[in-house]
Amino acid sequence: MAATTSGNCYICGAELGKTAMKNHILKAHNDIKGDQKCLLLKIEGAYAKGFWLFIDVPLNQPLSVVDTFLRRIWLECCGHLSGFYINSHEIAGSRKLGTLPIGAKLLHEYDFGSTTKTLITVLAEVSRKSQKDNVRLLARNIPPVFKCSVCDKPADYICCECIYETDEPFFCEECAEPHEEEHDMMLPVTNSPRLGVCGYDGAQDIYTFYPGAIKQR
């Protein structure tokens, strides 16, 4: 659904495309003197690749920490179950990141009813200085701008009924009000592959890019 391919580096603020961001992180932010060995992971919507993240996670951490992070930044709405899969075989959330080979591709599924699937690619082993949080967000796509289907202004809401019936399910604040009189559920536009699904409203997502935070480092 999202067409954007550019994103921000959360370490230095650089704005780059997805492939260039991978190379940037490996070249500029792999601290070879760091005392914490990690895996660099690329995560993207399996069917909405315009939504993407780069994270690093210590080798000794379990996959479950990635699940917890994805729920907070992209997925959590109603406490649904989730799972990790390699070649259609489920793998335990207790599995350590360090056991995954470079190049491995995992599928993460959240909610086995209205399922959101994300593709996780193991890119490289990297190093960093010890961090407070196990999962460190390195980069994220810039939020896509969707146009209101009525007036062409930037959209604030998506209609959960129209998303399955039309290519124009987006509405600005002003146009959403009369539309909602005939449709039961409108959700806010979010920077997530779960956009418009179930009750997802991005309430737990605190990871909006803020240039001022970069300048203060």
MILUM-763361 format. One record per residue (C-alpha): x, y negated, z negated; residue in three letters. Coordinates in Angstrom, 1 decimal, decimal comma. Example, Ala and Ser with C-alpha at 12.3 -4.5 7.8 and 13.67 -1.06 7.14 Angstrom:
+--------+--------+--------+---------+
|      u |      v |      w | residuo |
+--------+--------+--------+---------+
|   12,3 |    4,5 |   -7,8 |     ALA |
|   13,7 |    1,1 |   -7,1 |     SER |
+--------+--------+--------+---------+
end
This chain:
+--------+--------+--------+---------+
|      u |      v |      w | residuo |
+--------+--------+--------+---------+
|    0,0 |    0,0 |    0,0 |     MET |
|    2,8 |   -2,4 |   -0,9 |     ALA |
|    4,8 |   -3,6 |    2,1 |     ALA |
|    7,6 |   -5,4 |    0,3 |     THR |
|   11,1 |   -3,8 |    0,3 |     THR |
|   13,1 |   -6,5 |   -1,6 |     SER |
|   13,8 |   -6,4 |   -5,3 |     GLY |
|   15,8 |   -8,1 |   -8,1 |     ASN |
|   18,8 |   -6,8 |   -9,9 |     CYS |
|   18,0 |   -7,1 |  -13,6 |     TYR |
|   21,7 |   -7,3 |  -14,5 |     ILE |
|   22,8 |  -10,3 |  -12,3 |     CYS |
|   19,6 |  -11,4 |  -10,5 |     GLY |
|   20,7 |  -10,5 |   -6,9 |     ALA |
|   17,8 |  -10,1 |   -4,5 |     GLU |
|   18,4 |   -7,2 |   -2,1 |     LEU |
|   16,6 |   -4,4 |   -0,2 |     GLY |
|   16,2 |   -0,9 |   -1,7 |     LYS |
|   19,3 |    0,7 |    0,0 |     THR |
|   21,5 |   -2,4 |   -0,5 |     ALA |
|   20,4 |   -2,5 |   -4,2 |     MET |
|   21,7 |    1,1 |   -4,7 |     LYS |
|   25,1 |    0,1 |   -3,2 |     ASN |
|   25,2 |   -3,1 |   -5,3 |     HIS |
|   24,5 |   -1,3 |   -8,5 |     ILE |
|   27,2 |    1,3 |   -7,8 |     LEU |
|   29,8 |   -1,4 |   -6,8 |     LYS |
|   29,0 |   -4,2 |   -9,3 |     ALA |
|   27,4 |   -2,6 |  -12,3 |     HIS |
|   29,1 |    0,8 |  -12,8 |     ASN |
|   31,2 |    0,1 |  -15,8 |     ASP |
|   34,0 |    2,7 |  -15,5 |     ILE |
|   35,3 |    1,7 |  -18,9 |     LYS |
|   31,9 |    2,3 |  -20,5 |     GLY |
|   31,5 |    4,9 |  -23,2 |     ASP |
|   28,1 |    6,2 |  -22,2 |     GLN |
|   27,9 |    8,5 |  -19,2 |     LYS |
|   24,6 |    8,3 |  -17,4 |     CYS |
|   22,7 |    9,3 |  -14,3 |     LEU |
|   21,6 |    6,6 |  -11,9 |     LEU |
|   18,0 |    7,3 |  -10,7 |     LEU |
|   16,0 |    5,8 |   -7,9 |     LYS |
|   12,3 |    6,0 |   -8,6 |     ILE |
|    9,6 |    5,1 |   -6,0 |     GLU |
|    6,0 |    5,7 |   -5,3 |     GLY |
|    5,7 |    9,0 |   -3,5 |     ALA |
|    3,1 |    7,5 |   -1,2 |     TYR |
|    3,7 |    3,9 |   -1,9 |     ALA |
|    7,5 |    3,4 |   -1,4 |     LYS |
|    7,3 |   -0,4 |   -1,6 |     GLY |
|    7,1 |    0,1 |   -5,4 |     PHE |
|   10,6 |    1,1 |   -6,6 |     TRP |
|   12,9 |    1,1 |   -9,6 |     LEU |
|   16,5 |    1,9 |  -10,4 |     PHE |
|   17,4 |    3,0 |  -13,9 |     ILE |
|   20,3 |    4,6 |  -15,7 |     ASP |
|   19,8 |    7,2 |  -18,5 |     VAL |
|   22,4 |    9,0 |  -20,6 |     PRO |
|   23,3 |   12,5 |  -19,6 |     LEU |
|   22,3 |   13,8 |  -23,1 |     ASN |
|   18,8 |   12,5 |  -23,0 |     GLN |
|   15,8 |   14,7 |  -22,0 |     PRO |
|   13,5 |   14,0 |  -19,0 |     LEU |
|   10,7 |   13,1 |  -21,4 |     SER |
|   12,4 |    9,7 |  -22,0 |     VAL |
|   11,9 |    9,0 |  -18,3 |     VAL |
|    8,2 |   10,0 |  -18,6 |     ASP |
|    7,8 |    7,6 |  -21,5 |     THR |
|    9,4 |    4,8 |  -19,5 |     PHE |
|    7,3 |    5,4 |  -16,4 |     LEU |
|    4,1 |    5,4 |  -18,5 |     ARG |
|    5,0 |    2,0 |  -19,9 |     ARG |
|    6,1 |    0,2 |  -16,7 |     ILE |
|    3,9 |    1,9 |  -14,1 |     TRP |
|    1,3 |    4,4 |  -15,2 |     LEU |
|   -0,3 |    4,5 |  -18,7 |     GLU |
|   -4,0 |    3,9 |  -18,7 |     CYS |
|   -5,9 |    6,6 |  -20,6 |     CYS |
|   -3,3 |    9,0 |  -22,1 |     GLY |
|   -3,4 |   11,5 |  -19,3 |     HIS |
|   -1,1 |   14,5 |  -19,1 |     LEU |
|    2,0 |   14,4 |  -16,8 |     SER |
|    4,7 |   16,7 |  -15,5 |     GLY |
|    8,0 |   17,0 |  -13,6 |     PHE |
|    8,5 |   19,3 |  -10,6 |     TYR |
|   11,3 |   20,4 |   -8,4 |     ILE |
|   10,2 |   22,2 |   -5,2 |     ASN |
|    6,7 |   22,6 |   -6,7 |     SER |
|    8,1 |   24,3 |   -9,8 |     HIS |
|    7,4 |   22,6 |  -13,1 |     GLU |
|   10,4 |   21,8 |  -15,2 |     ILE |
|   10,3 |   21,0 |  -18,9 |     ALA |
|   10,4 |   17,5 |  -20,3 |     GLY |
|   13,0 |   18,8 |  -22,7 |     SER |
|   15,5 |   19,4 |  -19,9 |     ARG |
|   18,6 |   17,2 |  -20,3 |     LYS |
|   19,4 |   14,7 |  -17,5 |     LEU |
|   23,0 |   16,0 |  -17,4 |     GLY |
|   21,8 |   19,4 |  -16,0 |     THR |
|   20,4 |   17,8 |  -12,8 |     LEU |
|   22,7 |   17,9 |   -9,8 |     PRO |
|   23,5 |   14,8 |   -7,8 |     ILE |
|   21,1 |   14,5 |   -4,9 |     GLY |
|   18,3 |   16,3 |   -6,7 |     ALA |
|   14,7 |   15,1 |   -6,0 |     LYS |
|   12,0 |   15,4 |   -8,7 |     LEU |
|    8,3 |   14,7 |   -8,4 |     LEU |
|    6,7 |   13,2 |  -11,4 |     HIS |
|    2,9 |   13,5 |  -11,6 |     GLU |
|    0,7 |   11,4 |  -14,0 |     TYR |
|   -3,0 |   12,3 |  -14,4 |     ASP |
|   -4,0 |   15,6 |  -12,9 |     PHE |
|   -7,4 |   14,1 |  -11,8 |     GLY |
|   -6,6 |   10,8 |  -10,1 |     SER |
|   -2,9 |   11,7 |   -9,8 |     THR |
|   -0,2 |    9,1 |   -9,3 |     THR |
|    3,0 |   10,8 |   -7,9 |     LYS |
|    6,4 |    9,3 |   -8,1 |     THR |
|    9,6 |   10,5 |   -6,4 |     LEU |
|   12,8 |   10,5 |   -8,5 |     ILE |
|   16,2 |   10,8 |   -6,8 |     THR |
|   19,4 |   11,5 |   -8,7 |     VAL |
|   21,9 |    9,2 |   -7,0 |     LEU |
|   25,1 |    9,3 |   -9,0 |     ALA |
|   26,8 |    9,7 |  -12,4 |     GLU |
|   27,7 |    6,3 |  -13,7 |     VAL |
|   29,0 |    4,7 |  -16,9 |     SER |
|   27,8 |    1,8 |  -19,1 |     ARG |
|   28,5 |    0,4 |  -22,5 |     LYS |
|   26,2 |    1,8 |  -25,2 |     SER |
|   22,7 |    0,4 |  -25,0 |     GLN |
|   20,0 |    0,1 |  -27,6 |     LYS |
|   17,4 |    1,7 |  -25,3 |     ASP |
|   18,0 |    5,1 |  -23,6 |     ASN |
|   16,5 |    3,9 |  -20,3 |     VAL |
|   17,9 |    0,8 |  -18,8 |     ARG |
|   16,0 |   -0,9 |  -16,0 |     LEU |
|   18,6 |   -2,0 |  -13,4 |     LEU |
|   16,4 |   -3,2 |  -10,6 |     ALA |
|   12,8 |   -3,4 |   -9,5 |     ARG |
|   10,9 |   -4,4 |   -6,4 |     ASN |
|    9,5 |   -7,9 |   -6,2 |     ILE |
|    5,8 |   -7,8 |   -6,8 |     PRO |
|    3,9 |   -7,7 |   -3,5 |     PRO |
|    1,5 |  -10,5 |   -2,7 |     VAL |
|   -1,9 |   -9,3 |   -1,4 |     PHE |
|   -4,4 |  -11,6 |    0,2 |     LYS |
|   -8,0 |  -12,1 |   -0,9 |     CYS |
|  -10,2 |  -10,4 |    1,7 |     SER |
|  -12,6 |  -13,3 |    1,6 |     VAL |
|  -10,5 |  -16,5 |    1,6 |     CYS |
|   -6,9 |  -15,4 |    2,1 |     ASP |
|   -5,6 |  -16,8 |   -1,1 |     LYS |
|   -3,2 |  -14,6 |   -3,2 |     PRO |
|   -5,3 |  -11,8 |   -4,7 |     ALA |
|   -5,7 |  -11,4 |   -8,5 |     ASP |
|   -7,9 |   -8,3 |   -8,5 |     TYR |
|   -8,5 |   -5,1 |   -6,7 |     ILE |
|  -12,0 |   -3,4 |   -6,4 |     CYS |
|  -11,8 |    0,2 |   -7,5 |     CYS |
|  -14,7 |    1,1 |   -5,2 |     GLU |
|  -13,5 |   -0,8 |   -2,1 |     CYS |
|  -10,1 |    0,7 |   -2,3 |     ILE |
|  -11,5 |    4,0 |   -1,0 |     TYR |
|  -13,9 |    2,4 |    1,5 |     GLU |
|  -11,9 |   -0,4 |    3,2 |     THR |
|   -8,5 |   -1,8 |    3,9 |     ASP |
|   -9,4 |   -5,1 |    2,2 |     GLU |
|  -10,2 |   -4,3 |   -1,5 |     PRO |
|   -8,4 |   -7,4 |   -2,8 |     PHE |
|  -10,0 |  -10,6 |   -4,3 |     PHE |
|   -8,8 |  -13,8 |   -5,8 |     CYS |
|  -10,2 |  -15,0 |   -9,2 |     GLU |
|  -13,0 |  -17,1 |   -7,5 |     GLU |
|  -14,1 |  -14,5 |   -5,0 |     CYS |
|  -13,9 |  -11,6 |   -7,5 |     ALA |
|  -16,8 |  -12,9 |   -9,6 |     GLU |
|  -19,6 |  -12,6 |   -7,0 |     PRO |
|  -18,1 |   -9,3 |   -5,7 |     HIS |
|  -18,2 |   -7,8 |   -9,2 |     GLU |
|  -22,0 |   -8,3 |   -9,4 |     GLU |
|  -22,4 |   -5,5 |   -6,9 |     GLU |
|  -19,3 |   -3,4 |   -7,9 |     HIS |
|  -18,8 |   -1,9 |  -11,3 |     ASP |
|  -15,0 |   -2,1 |  -11,7 |     MET |
|  -12,3 |   -4,6 |  -10,8 |     MET |
|   -8,8 |   -4,3 |  -12,0 |     LEU |
|   -5,9 |   -6,8 |  -12,0 |     PRO |
|   -3,3 |   -6,6 |   -9,2 |     VAL |
|   -0,2 |   -4,9 |  -10,7 |     THR |
|    3,3 |   -4,1 |   -9,5 |     ASN |
|    2,8 |   -0,4 |   -9,7 |     SER |
|    1,9 |    2,6 |   -7,4 |     PRO |
|   -1,1 |    3,2 |   -9,8 |     ARG |
|   -2,6 |   -0,1 |   -8,6 |     LEU |
|   -6,4 |    0,2 |   -8,6 |     GLY |
|   -6,5 |    3,8 |  -10,0 |     VAL |
|   -8,5 |    4,9 |  -13,0 |     CYS |
|   -8,3 |    2,2 |  -15,6 |     GLY |
|   -4,7 |    1,1 |  -15,0 |     TYR |
|   -4,3 |   -2,6 |  -15,7 |     ASP |
|   -0,5 |   -2,9 |  -16,5 |     GLY |
|   -1,1 |   -3,8 |  -20,1 |     ALA |
|    2,1 |   -2,2 |  -21,3 |     GLN |
|    4,3 |   -3,5 |  -18,5 |     ASP |
|    6,7 |   -6,0 |  -20,1 |     ILE |
|    9,3 |   -5,8 |  -17,4 |     TYR |
|    8,5 |   -8,8 |  -15,2 |     THR |
|   11,7 |  -10,2 |  -13,7 |     PHE |
|   12,7 |  -13,5 |  -15,4 |     TYR |
|   15,7 |  -15,4 |  -13,9 |     PRO |
|   16,2 |  -17,4 |  -17,0 |     GLY |
|   17,1 |  -14,2 |  -18,9 |     ALA |
|   19,8 |  -13,5 |  -16,4 |     ILE |
|   21,3 |  -16,9 |  -16,8 |     LYS |
|   21,5 |  -16,6 |  -20,5 |     GLN |
|   23,6 |  -13,5 |  -20,5 |     ARG |
+--------+--------+--------+---------+
end
